[in-house]
């Protein structure tokens, strides 16, 4: 299916004045509903990326759109200098979802990660008693926690890191999936461990069974905070509310984002109990738009959807179907399929075209997917996708691989 002249013109117009920090597939989308979107070329495409899990509930979910429309017509922003009538409900709703005491709302996932890092350092000094300016937070190889200077400083991805130093110290990195490597890295200056329960950008890497529980045990033994970055993995994506739930692990700090805004508005949050959260005092951290009225209204509506359990069940059931279909792809084309729930990383076998080429072939077959690092195609459709559409998407993938 060739790229139309209208699409080519729109892409060229965008390229003329936008920063070239993305290399998008050649499609321009104008509308969407559920798991389907429409391009300006009039073609319907099946979205199996879901905005990197920001669209867990699909495009234009009726309940979320209704809440947003009602809220946008009466109040959107006061800043945190004044209270608004949606704020208390949002904080209460998210705290209840996480079974924690307190919520610190922000906007983007990267902001929430930075907030959690500041919180952990402050806790380390004020509560744990680490000497000032010496606090360390252990991170992991292959991590992706955002694009800020602080975060890319402990990235092991050259594309994210190279050319942006010098970086803040205090973030040693150890092998992901190895409890032994983590144990060896802990020192008297360690205050926290920052982990993705499943590494998304690295290729949907699922750690060995028992790993998260071992990390939890090490944190307990050494008096460390366990910070779980559930920005991509949380809020129903893996078949549970949080990916940590698969090992019955409860972190000290949740970092949430993406799907918390329902694909409508950026919403993120750091969630912890009072003994951790209350080390932050007025004036020490904040955000003009964090916790704004529109974000709070949508975020509360997202929590209500999750509390039904419907979307976690969809992810479990459809995830089993997805992984069963992907397991049938020929081994000379696909060397491994990783993932959990409605989230999969399809690792291409050696000698195959690049993951980008396969995603371009999928685009020509009206399926929108995206490559990850190391020759992986990530599949993470909205949780509202139908079984028939999911089957069709894997059929198109099989055809693209052939």
Secondary structure as UniProt FT lines:
FT   HELIX           5..17
FT   STRAND          29..34
FT   STRAND          36..39
FT   TURN            40..41
FT   STRAND          44..47
FT   HELIX           50..53
FT   TURN            54..57
FT   HELIX           62..72
FT   TURN            73..74
FT   TURN            80..81
FT   TURN            85..86
FT   HELIX           87..98
FT   STRAND          102..106
FT   HELIX           109..123
FT   HELIX           124..128
FT   TURN            132..133
FT   STRAND          136..140
FT   TURN            141..142
FT   HELIX           149..152
FT   TURN            153..154
FT   HELIX           158..161
FT   TURN            162..163
FT   STRAND          173..174
FT   TURN            176..177
FT   HELIX           179..185
FT   TURN            188..189
FT   STRAND          190..195
FT   STRAND          198..199
FT   TURN            200..203
FT   STRAND          205..206
FT   TURN            209..210
FT   HELIX           211..222
FT   STRAND          225..229
FT   TURN            231..238
FT   HELIX           243..247
FT   STRAND          253..256
FT   HELIX           258..261
FT   TURN            262..264
FT   STRAND          268..272
FT   HELIX           274..277
FT   TURN            278..279
FT   TURN            282..283
FT   TURN            290..291
FT   HELIX           293..307
FT   HELIX           310..326
FT   TURN            327..328
FT   TURN            331..333
FT   STRAND          334..339
FT   STRAND          344..348
FT   TURN            350..351
FT   HELIX           355..364
FT   TURN            365..366
FT   STRAND          367..368
FT   STRAND          370..372
FT   TURN            373..375
FT   STRAND          376..379
FT   TURN            383..384
FT   HELIX           387..401
//
